[in-house]
């Protein structure tokens, strides 16, 4: 049996952007034994996905930990093809650790290199499609995500997801919580229940929103990735910063408005929807200057 390894280690948004490549690899190798190497936060979700036979957690051991590297080598070895969708310096070093198998990625010496000189200027999805095309997989359509749509609590319709958090080490990516609170009040007045989602660490942001709009619902820290996907699939709309849950909402077909500051470039990383016009991107240099009126106007 053909053995395939797929490597994707990154953050939630990066993982979601790889759903279509995951599905395309499975469709191209329908009878193969396919393993995903990923990180612990995503292992549970990916074990429920229809694309992989095995999911292995990469603890990303330090290079001086020889015993851990030997264990990682055993995971990496023995595959007939490796698709490195992480394409980082670290994952490229896995090429040598694995014994230089047939490899799609940017590692020096890869048999199917993604050597497009424009790769660093391409949107993540376009870059991955181009990488797979050069590896012999020409068709990378939007995947069937029906296996995710039923997760999470079923809330009374209509409701809107608010995602006020973002990477804690990049505060410039956050629209002020007070603006989310004002938007929540507008949604409430329009008969739409605001539902705040995010990690447990983002509960203080939800508290600001609920202080202004007690009718909002706080689910921060209460939804895993599958639950978040189901919530997004049933939501009337979603508004949030450039962060992983907004990628999930877009992937599930939820109409979404995503807020970008100068800290990141939507041309490279913006969430992509399943239909034209589903995702609206608002980019300003400083999110503190972005008005509630402008965001509300994007909601239609």
Buried (B, 14 or more C-beta within 10 A) or exposed (E): EEBBBBBBBBBBBBBBBBBBBBBBBBBBBEEBBBBBBBBEBBBEBBEEBEBBEBBBBBEEBEEEEEEBBEEBBEBBEEBBBBBBBBBBEEBBEBBEBBEEBBBBBBBEEBBBBBEBEEBEEBBBBBBBBBBBBBBEBEEBEBBEBEBBBEBBEEBEEBBBBBBBBBBEEBEBBBBBBBBBBBBBBBBBEEEBBBBBBBBEEBBEBBBBBBEBBEEBBBBBEBBEBBBBBBBBBBBBBBBBBBBBBBBBBBBBBBBBBBBBBEBBEBEEBBBBBBEEEBBBBBBBEEBEEBEBEEBBEBBE
